[in-house]
Amino acid sequence: MNLTYNEAYQQLSTLVEQIEDNEIQLDTLAEKVAQAKELIAFCETKLRTIDNEVTQALGDNNPKDL
């Protein structure tokens, strides 16, 4: 998946709205749920990566012994 976090989140939000508003036909519901699951996994991975990078960056700048 070649998306930014914001793009993936926007697509996921759109899918959730469509599912909640019954805008998706039953014939494509399983496909849309699978797509939503992939987007959730992508967003979770991105968030973990960003969290690790921020934690590492902050750790490099903080004194070790306070």
mmJSON file of the N, C-alpha and C atoms, coordinates in Angstrom:
{"data_MODEL":{"atom_site":{
"group_PDB":["ATOM","ATOM","ATOM","ATOM","ATOM","ATOM","ATOM","ATOM","ATOM","ATOM","ATOM","ATOM","ATOM","ATOM","ATOM","ATOM","ATOM","ATOM","ATOM","ATOM","ATOM","ATOM","ATOM","ATOM","ATOM","ATOM","ATOM","ATOM","ATOM","ATOM","ATOM","ATOM","ATOM","ATOM","ATOM","ATOM","ATOM","ATOM","ATOM","ATOM","ATOM","ATOM","ATOM","ATOM","ATOM","ATOM","ATOM","ATOM","ATOM","ATOM","ATOM","ATOM","ATOM","ATOM","ATOM","ATOM","ATOM","ATOM","ATOM","ATOM","ATOM","ATOM","ATOM","ATOM","ATOM","ATOM","ATOM","ATOM","ATOM","ATOM","ATOM","ATOM","ATOM","ATOM","ATOM","ATOM","ATOM","ATOM","ATOM","ATOM","ATOM","ATOM","ATOM","ATOM","ATOM","ATOM","ATOM","ATOM","ATOM","ATOM","ATOM","ATOM","ATOM","ATOM","ATOM","ATOM","ATOM","ATOM","ATOM","ATOM","ATOM","ATOM","ATOM","ATOM","ATOM","ATOM","ATOM","ATOM","ATOM","ATOM","ATOM","ATOM","ATOM","ATOM","ATOM","ATOM","ATOM","ATOM","ATOM","ATOM","ATOM","ATOM","ATOM","ATOM","ATOM","ATOM","ATOM","ATOM","ATOM","ATOM","ATOM","ATOM","ATOM","ATOM","ATOM","ATOM","ATOM","ATOM","ATOM","ATOM","ATOM","ATOM","ATOM","ATOM","ATOM","ATOM","ATOM","ATOM","ATOM","ATOM","ATOM","ATOM","ATOM","ATOM","ATOM","ATOM","ATOM","ATOM","ATOM","ATOM","ATOM","ATOM","ATOM","ATOM","ATOM","ATOM","ATOM","ATOM","ATOM","ATOM","ATOM","ATOM","ATOM","ATOM","ATOM","ATOM","ATOM","ATOM","ATOM","ATOM","ATOM","ATOM","ATOM","ATOM","ATOM","ATOM","ATOM","ATOM","ATOM","ATOM","ATOM","ATOM","ATOM","ATOM","ATOM","ATOM","ATOM","ATOM"],
"id":[1,2,3,4,5,6,7,8,9,10,11,12,13,14,15,16,17,18,19,20,21,22,23,24,25,26,27,28,29,30,31,32,33,34,35,36,37,38,39,40,41,42,43,44,45,46,47,48,49,50,51,52,53,54,55,56,57,58,59,60,61,62,63,64,65,66,67,68,69,70,71,72,73,74,75,76,77,78,79,80,81,82,83,84,85,86,87,88,89,90,91,92,93,94,95,96,97,98,99,100,101,102,103,104,105,106,107,108,109,110,111,112,113,114,115,116,117,118,119,120,121,122,123,124,125,126,127,128,129,130,131,132,133,134,135,136,137,138,139,140,141,142,143,144,145,146,147,148,149,150,151,152,153,154,155,156,157,158,159,160,161,162,163,164,165,166,167,168,169,170,171,172,173,174,175,176,177,178,179,180,181,182,183,184,185,186,187,188,189,190,191,192,193,194,195,196,197,198],
"type_symbol":["N","C","C","N","C","C","N","C","C","N","C","C","N","C","C","N","C","C","N","C","C","N","C","C","N","C","C","N","C","C","N","C","C","N","C","C","N","C","C","N","C","C","N","C","C","N","C","C","N","C","C","N","C","C","N","C","C","N","C","C","N","C","C","N","C","C","N","C","C","N","C","C","N","C","C","N","C","C","N","C","C","N","C","C","N","C","C","N","C","C","N","C","C","N","C","C","N","C","C","N","C","C","N","C","C","N","C","C","N","C","C","N","C","C","N","C","C","N","C","C","N","C","C","N","C","C","N","C","C","N","C","C","N","C","C","N","C","C","N","C","C","N","C","C","N","C","C","N","C","C","N","C","C","N","C","C","N","C","C","N","C","C","N","C","C","N","C","C","N","C","C","N","C","C","N","C","C","N","C","C","N","C","C","N","C","C","N","C","C","N","C","C","N","C","C","N","C","C"],
"label_atom_id":["N","CA","C","N","CA","C","N","CA","C","N","CA","C","N","CA","C","N","CA","C","N","CA","C","N","CA","C","N","CA","C","N","CA","C","N","CA","C","N","CA","C","N","CA","C","N","CA","C","N","CA","C","N","CA","C","N","CA","C","N","CA","C","N","CA","C","N","CA","C","N","CA","C","N","CA","C","N","CA","C","N","CA","C","N","CA","C","N","CA","C","N","CA","C","N","CA","C","N","CA","C","N","CA","C","N","CA","C","N","CA","C","N","CA","C","N","CA","C","N","CA","C","N","CA","C","N","CA","C","N","CA","C","N","CA","C","N","CA","C","N","CA","C","N","CA","C","N","CA","C","N","CA","C","N","CA","C","N","CA","C","N","CA","C","N","CA","C","N","CA","C","N","CA","C","N","CA","C","N","CA","C","N","CA","C","N","CA","C","N","CA","C","N","CA","C","N","CA","C","N","CA","C","N","CA","C","N","CA","C","N","CA","C","N","CA","C","N","CA","C","N","CA","C","N","CA","C","N","CA","C"],
"label_alt_id":[null,null,null,null,null,null,null,null,null,null,null,null,null,null,null,null,null,null,null,null,null,null,null,null,null,null,null,null,null,null,null,null,null,null,null,null,null,null,null,null,null,null,null,null,null,null,null,null,null,null,null,null,null,null,null,null,null,null,null,null,null,null,null,null,null,null,null,null,null,null,null,null,null,null,null,null,null,null,null,null,null,null,null,null,null,null,null,null,null,null,null,null,null,null,null,null,null,null,null,null,null,null,null,null,null,null,null,null,null,null,null,null,null,null,null,null,null,null,null,null,null,null,null,null,null,null,null,null,null,null,null,null,null,null,null,null,null,null,null,null,null,null,null,null,null,null,null,null,null,null,null,null,null,null,null,null,null,null,null,null,null,null,null,null,null,null,null,null,null,null,null,null,null,null,null,null,null,null,null,null,null,null,null,null,null,null,null,null,null,null,null,null,null,null,null,null,null,null],
"label_comp_id":["MET","MET","MET","ASN","ASN","ASN","LEU","LEU","LEU","THR","THR","THR","TYR","TYR","TYR","ASN","ASN","ASN","GLU","GLU","GLU","ALA","ALA","ALA","TYR","TYR","TYR","GLN","GLN","GLN","GLN","GLN","GLN","LEU","LEU","LEU","SER","SER","SER","THR","THR","THR","LEU","LEU","LEU","VAL","VAL","VAL","GLU","GLU","GLU","GLN","GLN","GLN","ILE","ILE","ILE","GLU","GLU","GLU","ASP","ASP","ASP","ASN","ASN","ASN","GLU","GLU","GLU","ILE","ILE","ILE","GLN","GLN","GLN","LEU","LEU","LEU","ASP","ASP","ASP","THR","THR","THR","LEU","LEU","LEU","ALA","ALA","ALA","GLU","GLU","GLU","LYS","LYS","LYS","VAL","VAL","VAL","ALA","ALA","ALA","GLN","GLN","GLN","ALA","ALA","ALA","LYS","LYS","LYS","GLU","GLU","GLU","LEU","LEU","LEU","ILE","ILE","ILE","ALA","ALA","ALA","PHE","PHE","PHE","CYS","CYS","CYS","GLU","GLU","GLU","THR","THR","THR","LYS","LYS","LYS","LEU","LEU","LEU","ARG","ARG","ARG","THR","THR","THR","ILE","ILE","ILE","ASP","ASP","ASP","ASN","ASN","ASN","GLU","GLU","GLU","VAL","VAL","VAL","THR","THR","THR","GLN","GLN","GLN","ALA","ALA","ALA","LEU","LEU","LEU","GLY","GLY","GLY","ASP","ASP","ASP","ASN","ASN","ASN","ASN","ASN","ASN","PRO","PRO","PRO","LYS","LYS","LYS","ASP","ASP","ASP","LEU","LEU","LEU"],
"label_asym_id":["A","A","A","A","A","A","A","A","A","A","A","A","A","A","A","A","A","A","A","A","A","A","A","A","A","A","A","A","A","A","A","A","A","A","A","A","A","A","A","A","A","A","A","A","A","A","A","A","A","A","A","A","A","A","A","A","A","A","A","A","A","A","A","A","A","A","A","A","A","A","A","A","A","A","A","A","A","A","A","A","A","A","A","A","A","A","A","A","A","A","A","A","A","A","A","A","A","A","A","A","A","A","A","A","A","A","A","A","A","A","A","A","A","A","A","A","A","A","A","A","A","A","A","A","A","A","A","A","A","A","A","A","A","A","A","A","A","A","A","A","A","A","A","A","A","A","A","A","A","A","A","A","A","A","A","A","A","A","A","A","A","A","A","A","A","A","A","A","A","A","A","A","A","A","A","A","A","A","A","A","A","A","A","A","A","A","A","A","A","A","A","A","A","A","A","A","A","A"],
"label_entity_id":["1","1","1","1","1","1","1","1","1","1","1","1","1","1","1","1","1","1","1","1","1","1","1","1","1","1","1","1","1","1","1","1","1","1","1","1","1","1","1","1","1","1","1","1","1","1","1","1","1","1","1","1","1","1","1","1","1","1","1","1","1","1","1","1","1","1","1","1","1","1","1","1","1","1","1","1","1","1","1","1","1","1","1","1","1","1","1","1","1","1","1","1","1","1","1","1","1","1","1","1","1","1","1","1","1","1","1","1","1","1","1","1","1","1","1","1","1","1","1","1","1","1","1","1","1","1","1","1","1","1","1","1","1","1","1","1","1","1","1","1","1","1","1","1","1","1","1","1","1","1","1","1","1","1","1","1","1","1","1","1","1","1","1","1","1","1","1","1","1","1","1","1","1","1","1","1","1","1","1","1","1","1","1","1","1","1","1","1","1","1","1","1","1","1","1","1","1","1"],
"label_seq_id":[1,1,1,2,2,2,3,3,3,4,4,4,5,5,5,6,6,6,7,7,7,8,8,8,9,9,9,10,10,10,11,11,11,12,12,12,13,13,13,14,14,14,15,15,15,16,16,16,17,17,17,18,18,18,19,19,19,20,20,20,21,21,21,22,22,22,23,23,23,24,24,24,25,25,25,26,26,26,27,27,27,28,28,28,29,29,29,30,30,30,31,31,31,32,32,32,33,33,33,34,34,34,35,35,35,36,36,36,37,37,37,38,38,38,39,39,39,40,40,40,41,41,41,42,42,42,43,43,43,44,44,44,45,45,45,46,46,46,47,47,47,48,48,48,49,49,49,50,50,50,51,51,51,52,52,52,53,53,53,54,54,54,55,55,55,56,56,56,57,57,57,58,58,58,59,59,59,60,60,60,61,61,61,62,62,62,63,63,63,64,64,64,65,65,65,66,66,66],
"pdbx_PDB_ins_code":[null,null,null,null,null,null,null,null,null,null,null,null,null,null,null,null,null,null,null,null,null,null,null,null,null,null,null,null,null,null,null,null,null,null,null,null,null,null,null,null,null,null,null,null,null,null,null,null,null,null,null,null,null,null,null,null,null,null,null,null,null,null,null,null,null,null,null,null,null,null,null,null,null,null,null,null,null,null,null,null,null,null,null,null,null,null,null,null,null,null,null,null,null,null,null,null,null,null,null,null,null,null,null,null,null,null,null,null,null,null,null,null,null,null,null,null,null,null,null,null,null,null,null,null,null,null,null,null,null,null,null,null,null,null,null,null,null,null,null,null,null,null,null,null,null,null,null,null,null,null,null,null,null,null,null,null,null,null,null,null,null,null,null,null,null,null,null,null,null,null,null,null,null,null,null,null,null,null,null,null,null,null,null,null,null,null,null,null,null,null,null,null,null,null,null,null,null,null],
"Cartn_x":[0.857,0.0,0.896,0.727,1.56,0.731,0.388,-0.435,0.248,-0.157,0.224,-0.791,-0.458,-1.394,-2.709,-2.616,-3.831,-4.714,-4.098,-4.874,-5.583,-4.862,-5.442,-6.565,-6.334,-7.356,-8.611,-8.423,-9.572,-10.369,-9.666,-10.353,-11.106,-10.473,-11.114,-12.351,-12.248,-13.395,-14.553,-14.238,-15.271,-15.955,-15.16,-15.733,-16.633,-16.186,-16.978,-18.302,-18.26,-19.494,-20.44,-19.894,-20.731,-21.356,-20.58,-21.101,-22.178,-21.917,-22.88,-24.165,-24.059,-25.233,-25.916,-25.455,-26.013,-25.928,-24.867,-24.671,-23.994,-23.465,-22.768,-23.732,-23.791,-24.66,-24.092,-24.964,-24.54,-23.558,-23.668,-22.775,-21.318,-21.103,-19.735,-19.319,-20.187,-19.909,-18.649,-18.522,-17.357,-16.071,-16.109,-14.931,-14.575,-15.559,-15.316,-14.819,-15.335,-14.867,-13.41,-13.056,-11.667,-10.761,-11.23,-10.458,-10.277,-11.319,-11.23,-10.224,-10.232,-9.296,-7.853,-7.584,-6.244,-5.838,-6.766,-6.477,-6.197,-6.946,-6.713,-5.315,-4.943,-3.612,-2.526,-2.73,-1.767,-1.616,-2.738,-2.698,-2.033,-2.346,-1.718,-0.21,0.232,1.667,2.341,1.705,2.257,2.381,1.341,1.36,2.448,2.612,3.675,5.05,5.234,6.513,6.808,5.817,5.991,6.266,5.538,5.751,7.175,7.653,9.025,10.056,9.83,10.763,10.801,9.635,9.568,10.22,9.916,10.511,12.027,12.502,13.944,14.566,13.917,14.444,14.487,13.459,13.43,14.454,14.631,15.588,17.008,17.298,18.643,18.998,17.983,18.23,18.101,17.648,17.452,18.693,19.07,20.193,19.856,20.835,20.637,20.402,21.177,21.109,20.634,19.395,18.867,18.699],
"Cartn_y":[-1.173,0.0,1.226,2.076,3.266,4.512,4.648,5.764,6.461,7.674,8.327,7.901,8.164,7.849,8.591,9.868,10.682,10.167,9.72,9.179,7.887,7.025,5.761,6.011,6.941,7.264,7.831,8.676,9.257,8.17,7.255,6.155,5.286,5.015,4.217,4.927,6.212,6.992,6.947,7.058,7.009,5.645,4.577,3.232,3.037,3.49,3.355,4.106,5.312,6.082,5.343,4.791,4.066,2.833,2.122,0.923,1.307,2.336,2.758,3.296,3.939,4.522,3.55,2.286,1.268,1.659,2.371,2.786,1.703,0.689,-0.378,-1.535,-2.023,-3.15,-4.422,-5.335,-6.581,-7.359,-7.248,-7.97,-7.535,-6.31,-5.8,-5.573,-5.912,-5.655,-6.378,-7.653,-8.419,-7.816,-7.395,-6.76,-5.464,-4.662,-3.383,-3.58,-4.601,-4.893,-5.347,-6.166,-6.606,-5.412,-4.502,-3.296,-2.457,-2.332,-1.574,-2.228,-3.556,-4.278,-4.001,-3.973,-3.663,-2.234,-1.304,0.088,0.254,-0.474,-0.418,-0.932,-2.052,-2.619,-1.656,-1.028,-0.055,1.117,1.663,2.809,2.435,1.251,0.82,0.699,0.135,-0.01,1.349,2.268,3.619,4.297,4.185,4.825,4.237,2.913,2.288,2.754,2.835,3.28,4.713,5.571,6.98,7.094,6.334,6.353,5.933,4.869,4.41,5.45,6.089,7.11,8.318,8.746,9.89,9.526,8.346,7.9,7.839,7.298,7.212,8.602,9.498,10.85,11.586,11.444,12.085,11.459,10.171,9.475,9.892,10.213,10.631,12.012,12.821,14.178,14.368,13.356,13.474,13.003,13.697,13.227,11.85,10.986,9.619,9.568,10.339,10.288,11.62,11.626,12.857,12.662],
"Cartn_z":[0.0,0.0,0.0,-0.951,-1.081,-0.75,0.524,0.994,2.157,2.386,3.627,4.692,5.929,7.006,6.799,6.458,6.286,5.158,4.064,2.952,3.362,4.043,4.497,5.499,6.415,7.423,6.762,5.761,5.057,4.333,3.67,2.991,3.992,5.124,6.162,6.706,6.938,7.436,6.452,5.177,4.137,4.127,4.22,4.248,5.463,6.613,7.836,7.697,7.169,6.96,6.026,4.937,3.983,4.611,5.414,6.075,7.087,7.881,8.899,8.297,7.122,6.471,5.509,5.522,4.636,3.163,2.797,1.414,0.576,1.215,0.505,0.304,-0.926,-1.222,-0.602,-0.265,0.374,-0.489,-1.8,-2.699,-2.534,-2.111,-1.979,-0.528,0.401,1.814,2.282,1.972,2.419,1.858,0.612,-0.01,0.7,1.028,1.702,3.126,3.816,5.165,5.118,4.12,3.965,3.676,2.846,2.543,3.804,4.595,5.845,6.795,6.847,7.709,7.29,5.993,5.489,5.85,5.727,6.06,7.555,8.389,9.836,10.156,9.562,9.8,9.333,8.192,7.667,8.628,9.087,10.006,11.331,11.857,13.108,12.948,11.837,11.586,11.477,10.746,10.601,11.958,12.781,14.097,14.982,14.961,15.758,15.292,13.98,13.422,13.841,13.726,14.097,15.593,16.394,17.849,18.182,17.56,17.807,17.386,16.245,15.762,16.697,17.165,18.08,19.408,19.92,21.182,21.067,19.963,19.749,19.625,18.903,18.742,20.079,20.887,22.185,23.127,23.025,23.863,23.552,22.295,21.901,22.43,22.75,23.187,24.687,25.393,26.831,27.576,28.65,29.464,30.052,30.125,30.608,32.116,32.868,34.325,34.893,35.348,35.975,37.444],
"occupancy":[1.0,1.0,1.0,1.0,1.0,1.0,1.0,1.0,1.0,1.0,1.0,1.0,1.0,1.0,1.0,1.0,1.0,1.0,1.0,1.0,1.0,1.0,1.0,1.0,1.0,1.0,1.0,1.0,1.0,1.0,1.0,1.0,1.0,1.0,1.0,1.0,1.0,1.0,1.0,1.0,1.0,1.0,1.0,1.0,1.0,1.0,1.0,1.0,1.0,1.0,1.0,1.0,1.0,1.0,1.0,1.0,1.0,1.0,1.0,1.0,1.0,1.0,1.0,1.0,1.0,1.0,1.0,1.0,1.0,1.0,1.0,1.0,1.0,1.0,1.0,1.0,1.0,1.0,1.0,1.0,1.0,1.0,1.0,1.0,1.0,1.0,1.0,1.0,1.0,1.0,1.0,1.0,1.0,1.0,1.0,1.0,1.0,1.0,1.0,1.0,1.0,1.0,1.0,1.0,1.0,1.0,1.0,1.0,1.0,1.0,1.0,1.0,1.0,1.0,1.0,1.0,1.0,1.0,1.0,1.0,1.0,1.0,1.0,1.0,1.0,1.0,1.0,1.0,1.0,1.0,1.0,1.0,1.0,1.0,1.0,1.0,1.0,1.0,1.0,1.0,1.0,1.0,1.0,1.0,1.0,1.0,1.0,1.0,1.0,1.0,1.0,1.0,1.0,1.0,1.0,1.0,1.0,1.0,1.0,1.0,1.0,1.0,1.0,1.0,1.0,1.0,1.0,1.0,1.0,1.0,1.0,1.0,1.0,1.0,1.0,1.0,1.0,1.0,1.0,1.0,1.0,1.0,1.0,1.0,1.0,1.0,1.0,1.0,1.0,1.0,1.0,1.0,1.0,1.0,1.0,1.0,1.0,1.0],
"B_iso_or_equiv":[0.0,0.0,0.0,0.0,0.0,0.0,0.0,0.0,0.0,0.0,0.0,0.0,0.0,0.0,0.0,0.0,0.0,0.0,0.0,0.0,0.0,0.0,0.0,0.0,0.0,0.0,0.0,0.0,0.0,0.0,0.0,0.0,0.0,0.0,0.0,0.0,0.0,0.0,0.0,0.0,0.0,0.0,0.0,0.0,0.0,0.0,0.0,0.0,0.0,0.0,0.0,0.0,0.0,0.0,0.0,0.0,0.0,0.0,0.0,0.0,0.0,0.0,0.0,0.0,0.0,0.0,0.0,0.0,0.0,0.0,0.0,0.0,0.0,0.0,0.0,0.0,0.0,0.0,0.0,0.0,0.0,0.0,0.0,0.0,0.0,0.0,0.0,0.0,0.0,0.0,0.0,0.0,0.0,0.0,0.0,0.0,0.0,0.0,0.0,0.0,0.0,0.0,0.0,0.0,0.0,0.0,0.0,0.0,0.0,0.0,0.0,0.0,0.0,0.0,0.0,0.0,0.0,0.0,0.0,0.0,0.0,0.0,0.0,0.0,0.0,0.0,0.0,0.0,0.0,0.0,0.0,0.0,0.0,0.0,0.0,0.0,0.0,0.0,0.0,0.0,0.0,0.0,0.0,0.0,0.0,0.0,0.0,0.0,0.0,0.0,0.0,0.0,0.0,0.0,0.0,0.0,0.0,0.0,0.0,0.0,0.0,0.0,0.0,0.0,0.0,0.0,0.0,0.0,0.0,0.0,0.0,0.0,0.0,0.0,0.0,0.0,0.0,0.0,0.0,0.0,0.0,0.0,0.0,0.0,0.0,0.0,0.0,0.0,0.0,0.0,0.0,0.0,0.0,0.0,0.0,0.0,0.0,0.0],
"pdbx_formal_charge":[null,null,null,null,null,null,null,null,null,null,null,null,null,null,null,null,null,null,null,null,null,null,null,null,null,null,null,null,null,null,null,null,null,null,null,null,null,null,null,null,null,null,null,null,null,null,null,null,null,null,null,null,null,null,null,null,null,null,null,null,null,null,null,null,null,null,null,null,null,null,null,null,null,null,null,null,null,null,null,null,null,null,null,null,null,null,null,null,null,null,null,null,null,null,null,null,null,null,null,null,null,null,null,null,null,null,null,null,null,null,null,null,null,null,null,null,null,null,null,null,null,null,null,null,null,null,null,null,null,null,null,null,null,null,null,null,null,null,null,null,null,null,null,null,null,null,null,null,null,null,null,null,null,null,null,null,null,null,null,null,null,null,null,null,null,null,null,null,null,null,null,null,null,null,null,null,null,null,null,null,null,null,null,null,null,null,null,null,null,null,null,null,null,null,null,null,null,null],
"auth_seq_id":[1,1,1,2,2,2,3,3,3,4,4,4,5,5,5,6,6,6,7,7,7,8,8,8,9,9,9,10,10,10,11,11,11,12,12,12,13,13,13,14,14,14,15,15,15,16,16,16,17,17,17,18,18,18,19,19,19,20,20,20,21,21,21,22,22,22,23,23,23,24,24,24,25,25,25,26,26,26,27,27,27,28,28,28,29,29,29,30,30,30,31,31,31,32,32,32,33,33,33,34,34,34,35,35,35,36,36,36,37,37,37,38,38,38,39,39,39,40,40,40,41,41,41,42,42,42,43,43,43,44,44,44,45,45,45,46,46,46,47,47,47,48,48,48,49,49,49,50,50,50,51,51,51,52,52,52,53,53,53,54,54,54,55,55,55,56,56,56,57,57,57,58,58,58,59,59,59,60,60,60,61,61,61,62,62,62,63,63,63,64,64,64,65,65,65,66,66,66],
"auth_comp_id":["MET","MET","MET","ASN","ASN","ASN","LEU","LEU","LEU","THR","THR","THR","TYR","TYR","TYR","ASN","ASN","ASN","GLU","GLU","GLU","ALA","ALA","ALA","TYR","TYR","TYR","GLN","GLN","GLN","GLN","GLN","GLN","LEU","LEU","LEU","SER","SER","SER","THR","THR","THR","LEU","LEU","LEU","VAL","VAL","VAL","GLU","GLU","GLU","GLN","GLN","GLN","ILE","ILE","ILE","GLU","GLU","GLU","ASP","ASP","ASP","ASN","ASN","ASN","GLU","GLU","GLU","ILE","ILE","ILE","GLN","GLN","GLN","LEU","LEU","LEU","ASP","ASP","ASP","THR","THR","THR","LEU","LEU","LEU","ALA","ALA","ALA","GLU","GLU","GLU","LYS","LYS","LYS","VAL","VAL","VAL","ALA","ALA","ALA","GLN","GLN","GLN","ALA","ALA","ALA","LYS","LYS","LYS","GLU","GLU","GLU","LEU","LEU","LEU","ILE","ILE","ILE","ALA","ALA","ALA","PHE","PHE","PHE","CYS","CYS","CYS","GLU","GLU","GLU","THR","THR","THR","LYS","LYS","LYS","LEU","LEU","LEU","ARG","ARG","ARG","THR","THR","THR","ILE","ILE","ILE","ASP","ASP","ASP","ASN","ASN","ASN","GLU","GLU","GLU","VAL","VAL","VAL","THR","THR","THR","GLN","GLN","GLN","ALA","ALA","ALA","LEU","LEU","LEU","GLY","GLY","GLY","ASP","ASP","ASP","ASN","ASN","ASN","ASN","ASN","ASN","PRO","PRO","PRO","LYS","LYS","LYS","ASP","ASP","ASP","LEU","LEU","LEU"],
"auth_asym_id":["A","A","A","A","A","A","A","A","A","A","A","A","A","A","A","A","A","A","A","A","A","A","A","A","A","A","A","A","A","A","A","A","A","A","A","A","A","A","A","A","A","A","A","A","A","A","A","A","A","A","A","A","A","A","A","A","A","A","A","A","A","A","A","A","A","A","A","A","A","A","A","A","A","A","A","A","A","A","A","A","A","A","A","A","A","A","A","A","A","A","A","A","A","A","A","A","A","A","A","A","A","A","A","A","A","A","A","A","A","A","A","A","A","A","A","A","A","A","A","A","A","A","A","A","A","A","A","A","A","A","A","A","A","A","A","A","A","A","A","A","A","A","A","A","A","A","A","A","A","A","A","A","A","A","A","A","A","A","A","A","A","A","A","A","A","A","A","A","A","A","A","A","A","A","A","A","A","A","A","A","A","A","A","A","A","A","A","A","A","A","A","A","A","A","A","A","A","A"],
"auth_atom_id":["N","CA","C","N","CA","C","N","CA","C","N","CA","C","N","CA","C","N","CA","C","N","CA","C","N","CA","C","N","CA","C","N","CA","C","N","CA","C","N","CA","C","N","CA","C","N","CA","C","N","CA","C","N","CA","C","N","CA","C","N","CA","C","N","CA","C","N","CA","C","N","CA","C","N","CA","C","N","CA","C","N","CA","C","N","CA","C","N","CA","C","N","CA","C","N","CA","C","N","CA","C","N","CA","C","N","CA","C","N","CA","C","N","CA","C","N","CA","C","N","CA","C","N","CA","C","N","CA","C","N","CA","C","N","CA","C","N","CA","C","N","CA","C","N","CA","C","N","CA","C","N","CA","C","N","CA","C","N","CA","C","N","CA","C","N","CA","C","N","CA","C","N","CA","C","N","CA","C","N","CA","C","N","CA","C","N","CA","C","N","CA","C","N","CA","C","N","CA","C","N","CA","C","N","CA","C","N","CA","C","N","CA","C","N","CA","C","N","CA","C","N","CA","C","N","CA","C","N","CA","C"],
"pdbx_PDB_model_num":[1,1,1,1,1,1,1,1,1,1,1,1,1,1,1,1,1,1,1,1,1,1,1,1,1,1,1,1,1,1,1,1,1,1,1,1,1,1,1,1,1,1,1,1,1,1,1,1,1,1,1,1,1,1,1,1,1,1,1,1,1,1,1,1,1,1,1,1,1,1,1,1,1,1,1,1,1,1,1,1,1,1,1,1,1,1,1,1,1,1,1,1,1,1,1,1,1,1,1,1,1,1,1,1,1,1,1,1,1,1,1,1,1,1,1,1,1,1,1,1,1,1,1,1,1,1,1,1,1,1,1,1,1,1,1,1,1,1,1,1,1,1,1,1,1,1,1,1,1,1,1,1,1,1,1,1,1,1,1,1,1,1,1,1,1,1,1,1,1,1,1,1,1,1,1,1,1,1,1,1,1,1,1,1,1,1,1,1,1,1,1,1,1,1,1,1,1,1]
}}}
